[in-house]
């Protein structure tokens, strides 16, 4: 067995163990107050665990103080991703000054609730402070800056973060490499260098490359497929590919599962990392029903692919979603509404996991 395939096999086994451990703490208990035969409703994390997968959400640091919000995150999810507070502009806003307070808060929350932490993200062109993007570094200097950031962050969280999005959004939609400061200054080898630095800092963390609009088979996902195949051939320590899955109602690619499968067939884990399904305003009940069906299809695609480790939704509530700010005229993308009431999409996810 080659090193990368062995690494992926270990990772898949560990994911199953994590899911099992989480299930043990959160499974439904009998509600004796209403008679011995009445059970509490099954949660997403129960259903995901029973299917050997994790179910996660992005967590907005500023909302963790709201008890209604945090109790949903705690009870329904087995994995948490920091929506913003582990990104470069928060963690190292100026050179050599590291701020782990928000990330540490999420790690503490996850440990209290027996959850996995999914680290997001180490190397990304966005939310990158100007001291990096406009720093005037040459290739050697920028590579050292990048590797130092990765080393500091990954070692700070070593043993506490299960997965890292090491490189985020490296591609343009046409499949060419995005001309980020890393690509322009260092060249394509920044990607392999980033994975090697992360692996050195925490050999047990699973290391992913993550992107959007790679959810179906298209020029961008073909380029991702070629890149990860080449990284594996070079022995670069990559374990997983993240499919963000920021979808539009009624536009779920018909080859979604086939696309996950071909990456899984390389011996990598695949993960749905940032799922939401946005709807043109105003969303009516028929839209919400179709949205539920499409959430279910995404989740059942993950369950049908042996290498798919889990599904993370990009926020629980429509009140906190990034969608309306970025796509005016669209919203209602999340499984809970703005009053933190579950939408039909919630049942779609539950059913997708076999619940
Ligand atoms: O931190 C500042 C704060 O100091 C300031 O007062 C405030 C004023 O607007 O802005 C705050 O920064 C915002 C940041 O979120 C933290 O809340 C930015 O304006 C806002 O643009 C930023 O948006 C985030 C976005 O990434 C940035 O690209 C979203 O919350 C987050 O959901 C979104 O997540 C990304 C993933 O990381 C990668 N994939 C796509 C996904 C959606 O864009």
Boltz pocket constraint, residues with backbone or C-beta under 6 A from the ligand:
constraints:
  - pocket:
      binder: B
      contacts: [[A, 83], [A, 84], [A, 126], [A, 127], [A, 212], [A, 244], [A, 274], [A, 322]]
      max_distance: 6.0
